[in-house]
Amino acid sequence: MPGFDNRWNDPADYILGITFDIWEGREVARLTDYYADDLIVRSPASVVKGNRGVIAATQATLAEFPDRELLGEDVIWCATPGDAFLSSHRLYCTATHDGAGVYGAPTGKRLEYRILADCWCQANQVRDEWLVRDQGAIVRQLGLNVVDWTRDLIAREGGAEACVKPLTPETDLPGPYDGHGNDDEWGHTLADLVSRMMAAELSVIGKHYDRAAELFYPGHVMGNGRRDADRFWNGLRAAFPSARFSVDHMMGQQDPLTAPRAALRWSLTGRHDGWGMFGKPTGAQVHVMGITHAEFGPDGLRREWTLIDETAIWKQILLVTGAA
């Protein structure tokens, strides 16, 4: 199989295996093996180049959440040129806030949240990555207000000029992977659904979502049915009605004993010029990176997982409005 040595059975085994080794096996030093020296990791909050920065961030996270567990729910992948593959994996994370760190003094609170991440892997290493962590869920479960925490983060990072800048087209860095996925029909199905919702064709929810669809949204919000899907997607788009929507990567996969699945990485780039998920319009220029996973059944989309980082969006708004 592409992209890794014979220790691993397939790309899913590789991705879940190295995740376990690093986080629960405490083999943090192996990041120099598993991650390329010139790796680029893009999250909505930042762009990091090189595995040294990833090692430091991993150690800091383990100090703050020493019992952190990452349960791999799914890995959707496709082979790519150069004897490589692109995976999109979904993690259900549990942790106890037992150490000081970016979230403040330890509270002892128990957290549950998800991560969605796309990784391009070649020669037994991750060489390009896009990751969305449900920061809103973490902040709220710690008993904090998302906007206030983000404002405080800007101050702790040195203020508006010195703080870490979120991912935008201007701060992004080019990486080795420039593909757009595979041609599986279920990837196209999900891309078409999200594209039509972003074009205000919300009627597709009634036509193509199962009436009892299970939904998992930012803030560790869980919903059921078409009304909850409409509330999330319309609330997001309404906040950025003139923003440009882009499908950046799509994959579908069909395996024995599982429902057809798809993974979509997408973005919204434009002004915060509408009332919606982010309150009063501010005119701030904002970039939103999102990742969506979906499973399909006989009555349409029956499970959906979508993540954006609310704190990274609020950071962009606060930096523009001067409210930081």
C-alpha positions as CSV (number, residue, x, y, z in Angstrom):
1,M,0.0,0.0,0.0
2,P,1.2,3.6,-0.6
3,G,3.0,5.9,1.7
4,F,4.3,3.7,4.6
5,D,6.3,0.6,5.6
6,N,5.0,-2.9,6.2
7,R,4.5,-2.4,9.9
8,W,1.0,-1.0,8.9
9,N,-1.8,-2.9,7.2
10,D,-3.3,0.1,5.3
11,P,-3.6,3.9,5.5
12,A,-6.2,3.8,8.2
13,D,-4.0,1.5,10.4
14,Y,-1.1,3.9,9.8
15,I,-2.9,7.1,10.8
16,L,-4.6,5.6,13.9
17,G,-1.3,3.7,14.8
18,I,1.0,6.8,14.8
19,T,-1.7,8.8,16.6
20,F,-1.8,6.3,19.4
21,D,2.1,6.0,19.5
22,I,2.5,9.8,19.8
23,W,-0.3,10.7,22.3
24,E,-1.1,7.6,24.4
25,G,2.1,5.7,23.9
26,R,4.0,8.9,24.8
27,E,6.4,8.4,21.9
28,V,6.6,12.2,21.3
29,A,10.2,12.0,20.1
30,R,9.0,9.8,17.2
31,L,7.4,12.9,15.7
32,T,10.8,13.4,14.1
33,D,10.2,10.1,12.3
34,Y,6.5,10.3,11.6
35,Y,6.5,14.0,10.6
36,A,8.7,15.4,7.9
37,D,11.2,18.1,8.8
38,D,9.5,20.6,6.6
39,L,6.0,19.6,7.4
40,I,3.3,22.3,7.2
41,V,0.4,22.0,9.7
42,R,-2.5,24.4,9.0
43,S,-5.2,24.8,11.7
44,P,-7.7,27.7,11.7
45,A,-5.6,29.2,14.5
46,S,-2.2,29.2,12.9
47,V,0.2,27.9,10.3
48,V,3.2,25.9,11.6
49,K,6.2,24.8,9.5
50,G,8.5,22.1,10.7
51,N,8.1,19.2,13.1
52,R,10.0,21.0,16.0
53,G,7.1,23.3,16.6
54,V,4.7,20.3,16.5
55,I,6.8,18.5,19.1
56,A,6.7,21.5,21.4
57,A,2.9,21.9,21.0
58,T,2.4,18.2,21.7
59,Q,4.4,18.4,24.9
60,A,2.5,21.4,26.1
61,T,-0.9,19.8,25.4
62,L,0.2,16.6,27.3
63,A,1.3,18.8,30.2
64,E,-2.1,20.4,30.3
65,F,-4.2,17.3,29.6
66,P,-2.0,14.3,30.8
67,D,-4.7,11.7,30.4
68,R,-5.8,12.8,26.9
69,E,-7.2,9.9,24.9
70,L,-7.8,10.1,21.1
71,L,-10.3,7.5,19.8
72,G,-10.2,7.1,16.1
73,E,-13.8,7.0,14.8
74,D,-13.0,6.8,11.0
75,V,-10.3,7.3,8.4
76,I,-11.3,8.1,4.8
77,W,-8.5,8.1,2.3
78,C,-7.4,8.0,-1.3
79,A,-4.2,7.1,-3.1
80,T,-2.3,10.0,-4.7
81,P,0.5,10.2,-7.2
82,G,4.1,9.6,-5.9
83,D,3.3,6.4,-4.0
84,A,1.4,8.4,-1.4
85,F,-2.1,8.9,0.1
86,L,-4.3,11.6,1.6
87,S,-6.3,10.7,4.6
88,S,-9.1,12.5,6.5
89,H,-9.5,11.1,10.0
90,R,-12.0,11.8,12.7
91,L,-11.0,11.6,16.4
92,Y,-13.2,11.6,19.5
93,C,-11.0,13.1,22.3
94,T,-11.4,12.9,26.1
95,A,-9.2,14.7,28.6
96,T,-9.0,16.1,32.1
97,H,-7.8,19.7,32.5
98,D,-5.1,18.8,35.1
99,G,-2.3,21.2,34.2
100,A,-1.7,24.9,33.5
101,G,-1.5,26.0,29.9
102,V,-3.2,27.9,27.1
103,Y,-6.6,27.3,28.7
104,G,-5.5,28.7,32.1
105,A,-5.0,27.3,35.5
106,P,-6.1,23.6,35.9
107,T,-9.8,23.2,36.6
108,G,-10.0,19.4,36.9
109,K,-12.8,19.5,34.4
110,R,-13.5,16.5,32.1
111,L,-13.6,17.3,28.4
112,E,-15.1,15.6,25.3
113,Y,-14.6,17.0,21.8
114,R,-13.6,16.1,18.2
115,I,-10.8,16.7,15.8
116,L,-11.0,16.4,12.0
117,A,-7.7,16.3,10.1
118,D,-6.5,15.8,6.5
119,C,-2.9,14.4,6.2
120,W,-0.9,13.8,3.1
121,C,1.6,11.0,3.7
122,Q,4.5,9.8,1.7
123,A,7.6,7.7,2.5
124,N,6.3,6.8,6.0
125,Q,5.8,10.4,7.0
126,V,3.1,13.0,7.2
127,R,4.2,15.9,4.9
128,D,1.2,18.1,4.7
129,E,-1.7,18.6,7.2
130,W,-4.9,20.5,7.6
131,L,-6.5,20.2,11.1
132,V,-9.7,21.5,12.8
133,R,-10.1,21.1,16.5
134,D,-13.4,21.9,18.3
135,Q,-11.9,24.8,20.3
136,G,-15.4,26.1,21.1
137,A,-16.3,22.8,22.8
138,I,-13.1,22.9,24.9
139,V,-13.6,26.5,26.0
140,R,-17.2,26.1,26.9
141,Q,-16.7,22.9,28.8
142,L,-14.1,24.7,30.9
143,G,-16.8,27.2,31.9
144,L,-15.5,30.1,29.8
145,N,-17.1,32.4,27.2
146,V,-15.7,31.9,23.7
147,V,-15.4,35.6,22.8
148,D,-13.9,36.5,26.2
149,W,-11.4,33.6,26.1
150,T,-10.3,34.6,22.6
151,R,-9.9,38.3,23.6
152,D,-7.8,37.2,26.5
153,L,-5.7,34.9,24.3
154,I,-4.8,37.8,22.0
155,A,-3.6,39.7,25.1
156,R,-1.6,36.8,26.4
157,E,0.1,36.4,23.0
158,G,1.3,40.0,23.2
159,G,-1.6,42.0,21.7
160,A,-3.0,42.6,18.3
161,E,0.3,43.2,16.6
162,A,2.3,40.4,18.1
163,C,-0.3,37.6,18.5
164,V,-0.3,34.4,16.5
165,K,-2.2,35.1,13.3
166,P,-5.0,32.8,12.2
167,L,-4.9,30.9,8.9
168,T,-5.9,33.1,5.9
169,P,-5.0,33.0,2.2
170,E,-2.3,35.5,3.2
171,T,-0.7,33.5,6.0
172,D,-1.0,30.1,4.3
173,L,2.1,28.4,3.0
174,P,2.3,26.2,-0.1
175,G,2.9,22.5,0.7
176,P,3.9,19.5,-1.4
177,Y,0.3,18.3,-1.8
178,D,-1.8,20.1,-4.3
179,G,-4.4,17.5,-5.2
180,H,-8.2,17.7,-4.8
181,G,-9.2,14.2,-3.9
182,N,-10.7,11.3,-5.8
183,D,-13.6,10.8,-8.2
184,D,-15.8,8.6,-6.0
185,E,-19.5,9.4,-6.4
186,W,-20.0,9.9,-2.6
187,G,-17.4,12.7,-2.5
188,H,-19.2,14.4,-5.3
189,T,-22.5,13.9,-3.5
190,L,-21.3,15.6,-0.3
191,A,-19.6,18.4,-2.3
192,D,-22.7,19.1,-4.2
193,L,-24.9,19.1,-1.0
194,V,-22.6,21.6,0.9
195,S,-22.1,23.8,-2.2
196,R,-25.8,24.1,-2.7
197,M,-26.4,24.9,0.9
198,M,-23.7,27.6,0.7
199,A,-25.6,28.9,-2.4
200,A,-28.7,29.4,-0.2
201,E,-30.4,26.3,-1.6
202,L,-31.4,25.1,1.8
203,S,-34.2,23.0,0.3
204,V,-31.6,20.3,-0.5
205,I,-31.6,19.4,3.3
206,G,-35.2,18.3,3.0
207,K,-34.6,16.4,-0.2
208,H,-31.2,14.7,0.7
209,Y,-30.9,14.4,4.5
210,D,-32.5,11.5,6.3
211,R,-35.3,12.7,8.5
212,A,-33.6,11.1,11.5
213,A,-30.0,12.2,10.5
214,E,-27.5,12.3,13.4
215,L,-25.6,15.5,13.4
216,F,-22.4,16.6,15.2
217,Y,-21.5,20.3,15.0
218,P,-19.0,22.8,16.5
219,G,-19.2,23.3,20.3
220,H,-19.8,19.6,20.7
221,V,-23.4,20.2,19.6
222,M,-25.4,17.1,18.7
223,G,-28.5,17.3,16.7
224,N,-31.1,15.2,14.9
225,G,-33.0,15.7,11.7
226,R,-33.3,18.3,9.0
227,R,-34.2,21.3,11.2
228,D,-31.0,21.1,13.1
229,A,-29.0,20.8,9.9
230,D,-30.8,23.9,8.5
231,R,-30.0,25.8,11.7
232,F,-26.3,25.1,11.6
233,W,-25.7,25.6,7.8
234,N,-28.0,28.7,7.5
235,G,-26.6,30.2,10.6
236,L,-23.0,29.9,9.3
237,R,-23.8,31.2,5.8
238,A,-26.0,34.0,7.1
239,A,-23.0,35.5,9.0
240,F,-20.9,35.7,5.7
241,P,-23.5,36.0,2.9
242,S,-21.1,37.6,0.4
243,A,-18.1,35.4,1.2
244,R,-16.6,33.1,-1.5
245,F,-17.3,29.4,-0.8
246,S,-14.7,26.9,-2.1
247,V,-14.5,23.1,-2.1
248,D,-10.8,22.5,-1.5
249,H,-10.7,18.7,-1.3
250,M,-13.2,15.9,-1.6
251,M,-13.1,12.1,-1.2
252,G,-15.6,9.3,-1.2
253,Q,-15.0,5.8,0.0
254,Q,-17.0,2.5,-0.1
255,D,-15.9,-0.5,2.0
256,P,-17.5,-3.8,3.1
257,L,-19.6,-3.7,6.2
258,T,-19.8,0.1,6.3
259,A,-22.0,2.8,4.8
260,P,-20.7,4.9,1.9
261,R,-18.7,7.8,3.4
262,A,-17.3,11.1,2.2
263,A,-14.8,13.7,3.5
264,L,-14.9,17.3,2.4
265,R,-12.5,20.2,3.2
266,W,-13.9,23.6,2.3
267,S,-13.5,27.3,3.0
268,L,-15.4,30.6,3.2
269,T,-13.5,33.7,2.6
270,G,-15.0,37.2,2.8
271,R,-16.6,39.7,5.0
272,H,-18.6,39.3,8.2
273,D,-21.5,41.2,6.7
274,G,-24.5,39.4,8.0
275,W,-26.4,38.5,11.1
276,G,-25.9,34.8,11.9
277,M,-23.7,32.6,14.0
278,F,-21.3,35.4,14.9
279,G,-23.7,38.1,16.0
280,K,-23.8,41.7,14.8
281,P,-22.1,42.2,11.4
282,T,-18.7,43.9,11.7
283,G,-17.4,44.0,8.2
284,A,-14.3,42.1,9.2
285,Q,-12.5,40.1,6.6
286,V,-12.6,36.4,7.7
287,H,-11.4,33.1,6.5
288,V,-13.2,29.9,7.6
289,M,-11.6,26.5,7.1
290,G,-14.1,23.6,7.6
291,I,-14.0,19.9,7.4
292,T,-17.1,17.7,7.0
293,H,-17.5,13.9,7.2
294,A,-20.7,12.2,6.2
295,E,-22.3,8.7,6.0
296,F,-25.1,7.9,3.6
297,G,-28.0,5.5,3.8
298,P,-31.0,4.5,1.8
299,D,-32.9,7.7,2.8
300,G,-30.0,10.1,2.2
301,L,-27.3,11.6,4.4
302,R,-27.8,9.9,7.8
303,R,-24.8,11.0,9.8
304,E,-22.8,14.3,9.5
305,W,-19.8,15.6,11.4
306,T,-18.7,19.2,10.6
307,L,-16.1,21.3,12.4
308,I,-15.0,24.9,12.3
309,D,-12.9,26.7,14.9
310,E,-15.1,29.4,16.4
311,T,-12.3,30.9,18.3
312,A,-10.2,31.5,15.2
313,I,-13.1,33.2,13.5
314,W,-13.7,35.4,16.6
315,K,-10.0,36.2,16.7
316,Q,-10.1,37.6,13.1
317,I,-13.2,39.6,14.0
318,L,-11.7,41.0,17.2
319,L,-8.4,41.9,15.5
320,V,-10.2,43.9,12.8
321,T,-12.7,45.7,15.1
322,G,-10.1,46.6,17.7
323,A,-12.3,44.9,20.4
324,A,-9.2,42.9,21.5
